[in-house]
Amino acid sequence: MIALGCDHGGYELKQEIMAWLDKNHLEYKDYGCFSTEAVDYPVYSRLVGHAVADGECEKGILICGTGIGISIAANKIKGVRAALCSDCFSAEATRLHNDANILAMGARVLGAGLAVKIVDTFLNTPFSGDERHKRRISLIEG
């Protein structure tokens, strides 16, 4: 299960991502927001972050205007490793090396076509499991 969340700036891109997830028969839970009316992104970071950290969802996707604020807020939650990605290489590398469990994106930075490719890369790249990466993740989690 994938947890989805956004603020008003990410609402339209979230709709594109949900259509892609539906087309690919991938289960998700939408934690909001549910319109383009202005909201506070930390609310949705917490909802998605806790869903992932608590094991309700395996991975998460968060979207705001730049992806910056929503990723900073998500990373305040113990057990969350949110990565802001604007290209497929970063999405692949953060899964392989960091075992990132939340993808953050900026709707004002990316077009829908590239965003969908980034989501596909993030969701379909496994963690490498290399000992050096496990060690580094344990150092991050303290």
C-alpha positions as CSV (number, residue, x, y, z in Angstrom):
1,M,0.0,0.0,0.0
2,I,1.3,3.5,-0.9
3,A,0.4,6.5,1.2
4,L,-0.3,9.7,-0.8
5,G,-0.3,13.2,0.5
6,C,-0.1,16.8,-0.8
7,D,-0.8,20.4,-0.2
8,H,-2.8,22.6,-2.5
9,G,0.3,23.2,-4.7
10,G,0.6,19.4,-5.3
11,Y,-3.1,18.6,-5.6
12,E,-3.2,18.4,-9.5
13,L,0.0,16.4,-9.8
14,K,-1.3,14.0,-7.1
15,Q,-4.3,13.4,-9.4
16,E,-2.0,12.5,-12.2
17,I,0.0,10.1,-9.9
18,M,-3.3,8.5,-8.7
19,A,-4.4,7.9,-12.3
20,W,-1.0,6.2,-13.0
21,L,-1.3,4.1,-9.9
22,D,-4.8,3.1,-10.9
23,K,-3.7,2.2,-14.4
24,N,-0.9,0.0,-12.9
25,H,-3.2,-1.6,-10.4
26,L,-1.2,-0.3,-7.4
27,E,-3.1,0.1,-4.1
28,Y,-2.9,3.5,-2.4
29,K,-4.5,5.5,0.4
30,D,-5.1,9.2,-0.2
31,Y,-4.4,11.2,3.0
32,G,-5.3,14.5,1.3
33,C,-5.5,17.3,0.6
34,F,-8.6,17.1,-1.5
35,S,-8.7,20.4,-3.4
36,T,-6.6,23.3,-4.5
37,E,-7.8,25.3,-1.5
38,A,-4.8,26.5,0.6
39,V,-3.7,24.1,3.4
40,D,-0.6,23.6,5.6
41,Y,1.7,21.0,4.1
42,P,3.1,19.7,7.5
43,V,-0.4,18.2,8.3
44,Y,-0.1,15.9,5.2
45,S,3.5,15.1,5.9
46,R,2.6,13.8,9.3
47,L,-0.3,11.8,8.0
48,V,1.7,10.1,5.3
49,G,4.9,9.9,7.5
50,H,3.1,8.1,10.3
51,A,1.3,5.7,7.9
52,V,4.7,4.7,6.6
53,A,6.6,4.7,9.9
54,D,3.8,2.7,11.7
55,G,3.7,0.1,8.9
56,E,0.2,0.9,7.7
57,C,1.7,1.6,4.2
58,E,4.9,0.3,2.7
59,K,5.9,3.5,0.9
60,G,4.7,7.1,0.6
61,I,4.5,9.9,-1.9
62,L,4.3,13.5,-0.9
63,I,3.9,16.5,-3.2
64,C,3.9,20.3,-2.6
65,G,5.0,23.2,-4.8
66,T,8.7,22.5,-4.5
67,G,8.8,19.3,-2.5
68,I,11.2,20.9,0.0
69,G,8.9,21.8,2.8
70,I,6.8,18.6,2.7
71,S,10.0,16.5,2.7
72,I,11.6,18.4,5.6
73,A,8.4,17.9,7.7
74,A,8.2,14.2,6.8
75,N,11.8,13.7,7.9
76,K,11.0,14.9,11.4
77,I,9.1,11.6,12.0
78,K,11.2,8.7,13.4
79,G,11.5,5.9,10.8
80,V,10.9,8.1,7.8
81,R,13.5,8.5,5.1
82,A,11.9,11.0,2.7
83,A,13.9,11.9,-0.4
84,L,13.1,14.9,-2.6
85,C,13.7,13.8,-6.2
86,S,13.5,15.7,-9.5
87,D,15.0,13.0,-11.7
88,C,15.0,9.3,-12.1
89,F,18.7,8.8,-11.2
90,S,18.1,10.3,-7.7
91,A,14.9,8.2,-7.3
92,E,16.8,5.0,-8.1
93,A,19.9,6.0,-6.0
94,T,17.8,6.8,-2.9
95,R,16.1,3.5,-3.0
96,L,19.3,1.5,-3.7
97,H,21.5,3.3,-1.1
98,N,19.1,5.0,1.5
99,D,16.2,2.6,1.4
100,A,14.1,5.8,1.2
101,N,10.5,5.0,2.1
102,I,8.8,8.3,1.0
103,L,9.3,10.1,-2.3
104,A,8.8,13.9,-2.2
105,M,8.3,15.9,-5.4
106,G,7.6,19.5,-6.4
107,A,4.6,20.0,-8.6
108,R,5.9,23.5,-9.7
109,V,9.3,21.9,-10.5
110,L,8.2,18.8,-12.5
111,G,5.8,18.1,-15.3
112,A,3.4,15.2,-15.0
113,G,5.3,12.9,-17.5
114,L,8.6,13.1,-15.6
115,A,6.9,12.8,-12.2
116,V,5.3,9.6,-13.3
117,K,8.6,8.2,-14.4
118,I,10.2,9.2,-11.1
119,V,7.3,7.4,-9.2
120,D,7.8,4.3,-11.3
121,T,11.5,4.3,-10.7
122,F,11.1,4.9,-6.9
123,L,8.4,2.2,-6.5
124,N,10.2,-0.4,-8.6
125,T,13.8,-0.1,-7.3
126,P,14.6,-2.3,-4.4
127,F,17.0,-1.5,-1.6
128,S,20.4,-3.0,-2.4
129,G,20.9,-4.4,1.0
130,D,24.6,-3.8,0.9
131,E,26.2,-3.8,4.3
132,R,27.7,-0.3,3.9
133,H,24.3,1.1,3.1
134,K,22.7,-0.7,6.1
135,R,25.4,0.7,8.3
136,R,24.8,4.3,7.0
137,I,21.1,4.0,7.5
138,S,21.6,2.8,11.1
139,L,23.8,5.9,11.6
140,I,21.1,8.1,10.2
141,E,18.5,6.6,12.5
142,G,20.8,6.9,15.5
